[in-house]
Structure formats: C-alpha cells, structure tokens
Amino acid sequence: MQDPSALLAALPLDTRVVVRRRVADGFSDSLGDLVARDETTCTVRTRRGDDVVLLADVTAAKAVPPPPPRRAPRRGGTPGNL
C-alpha cells in the first residue's frame, strides 16, 4: 500500500481526491480537487472552499471519480399546494 503523502505528491494537480486526516477529536475528510501542494501541505478545493491539509496529519488518500451530474429540479408544485 502506497504512503498517502507520496500518493498526493505523485497525483497531477486538478485530480479529484479524498484526503483523511487526524484532527483533535478524531478524523476529518476533504473531498474535492487537488489544487496545490508543497513539502508540508496540500490544498483540496471542496464545495465549501479551499482546505489546506498538513501532510503530517494525512492518514489516507485516494483519487476518486468525478461527481455525478446534478439532477434537474422537480417540476410542479409541492404536495398539499394544489
């Protein structure tokens, strides 16, 4: 099994990834595009913004497929509003 930090260093930027890291009360995941990295951190662009992750805290990482397409909005009124 490849070291997660080594995997993040080898992946091309803009690859969609999930990164698991240690936090004070357990673990936290970041899902999004790998947009930057240096010797000590990587940056994952999530739906909520850029998440800078210390590589020393990373416990797992992998490339993931693109998200499914968004569903079209429902047509018509809501039940009870006829």
C-alpha positions as CSV (number, residue, x, y, z in Angstrom):
1,M,0.0,0.0,0.0
2,Q,1.4,3.4,-1.0
3,D,2.1,6.1,1.6
4,P,-0.8,8.7,1.3
5,S,1.6,11.6,1.3
6,A,3.6,10.0,-1.6
7,L,0.4,9.4,-3.5
8,L,-0.6,13.1,-3.1
9,A,2.8,14.1,-4.3
10,A,2.5,11.9,-7.4
11,L,-1.0,12.8,-8.5
12,P,-1.4,15.6,-11.1
13,L,-3.0,18.8,-9.9
14,D,-6.7,19.1,-10.5
15,T,-7.2,15.3,-9.7
16,R,-10.4,14.8,-7.7
17,V,-9.3,13.3,-4.3
18,V,-10.5,12.4,-0.9
19,V,-8.0,13.0,1.9
20,R,-8.5,11.7,5.5
21,R,-6.5,13.4,8.3
22,R,-6.2,13.4,12.1
23,V,-7.9,16.2,14.0
24,A,-8.2,16.9,17.7
25,D,-11.3,14.7,18.2
26,G,-10.8,12.0,15.6
27,F,-10.6,12.3,11.8
28,S,-11.9,14.6,9.1
29,D,-12.2,14.1,5.3
30,S,-11.7,16.6,2.5
31,L,-13.3,15.7,-0.9
32,G,-12.5,17.8,-3.9
33,D,-9.9,18.8,-6.4
34,L,-6.2,18.8,-5.5
35,V,-5.2,22.3,-6.4
36,A,-1.8,22.9,-4.7
37,R,0.9,21.2,-2.7
38,D,4.3,21.8,-1.3
39,E,6.6,19.9,1.0
40,T,4.3,20.1,4.1
41,T,0.8,20.8,2.8
42,C,-1.7,20.0,0.1
43,T,-4.8,22.1,-0.8
44,V,-8.1,20.5,-1.7
45,R,-10.8,22.7,-3.3
46,T,-14.0,21.5,-1.7
47,R,-17.6,22.8,-2.2
48,R,-17.1,25.0,0.9
49,G,-13.7,26.4,-0.2
50,D,-10.0,25.6,-0.1
51,D,-8.9,23.2,2.6
52,V,-5.2,23.3,3.4
53,V,-4.1,19.9,4.9
54,L,-0.9,19.2,6.7
55,L,0.7,16.2,5.1
56,A,1.9,15.0,8.5
57,D,-1.7,14.6,9.6
58,V,-2.8,12.6,6.5
59,T,-3.8,9.0,7.3
60,A,-5.3,8.1,3.9
61,A,-5.8,9.5,0.4
62,K,-7.0,8.3,-2.9
63,A,-8.1,9.6,-6.3
64,V,-11.9,9.4,-6.8
65,P,-14.2,9.6,-9.9
66,P,-15.9,12.9,-10.8
67,P,-19.2,13.7,-9.0
68,P,-22.4,12.5,-10.7
69,P,-24.3,15.1,-12.7
70,R,-26.7,17.3,-10.8
71,R,-30.3,16.2,-11.0
72,A,-32.8,18.5,-12.8
73,P,-35.1,20.4,-10.4
74,R,-38.5,18.9,-9.8
75,R,-41.4,20.3,-11.8
76,G,-44.8,21.2,-10.5
77,G,-45.9,22.3,-7.0
78,T,-45.3,20.7,-3.7
79,P,-47.8,18.2,-2.3
80,G,-50.6,19.9,-0.5
81,N,-50.3,23.1,-2.6
82,L,-52.7,22.1,-5.3
